[in-house]
Amino acid sequence: MRNLCASLLIGATALLSGCNTTPIDKATIYYNRAQFPVQVTHDFPDTQGPIL
């Protein structure tokens, strides 16, 4: 019984700690919507079609 409680506690801790392993500022790519087409055409000058 003691081993069952210990393994459940360790399992719950492992599952809950997995939620915060990657900070949101490193996992999310931020860009300026107004400048996005200009930035893409600057990065890829051979782009000919419209950028949606």
N, C-alpha and C positions, 0 to 999 in steps of 0.2 A: 504494500500500500504506500509505503514511504517513497519507493522508487517511482511509482505511478504519479504521485503528486509532484515529485521533483522533475520528472520528465515533462509533465504538463506545464509546469512553471517555466522550464527552459524553452519549451516549444512556443509558448505564448510570448515570452520575451523576445525570441528570435523573430517571430512574425511581426510583432509591434515595432521592433527596432528597424526592420526593413523598410518601414514607411519613410524614415528620415535619413536614409543613406545618401541621397543626392539632394543638395539644396536647390530650390526652384530657380534661383538666379543662374545657376550653371546648367540646368536642364532645359531652360527656355531660351529661345532665340528671339531677341527683341529687334525690331526694325521700325523705322519711321515710315508710315504708310505714304506720306506725301513725297518723300524722296526715294521710295523704293524703285520706281521705273528708271529714274536717273542713275541710281546706283547700279542697277543691273546692266543698263546699256554702257555704263562706264567700265564695269567688270568684264562684260562680254560684248565687245564692239561689233562683232559680226551678227548680232541679233537684228533681224529684219522685220519680223512680225510684231503685232501689238502685244503689249504686256498687260495681262489682265490683273 
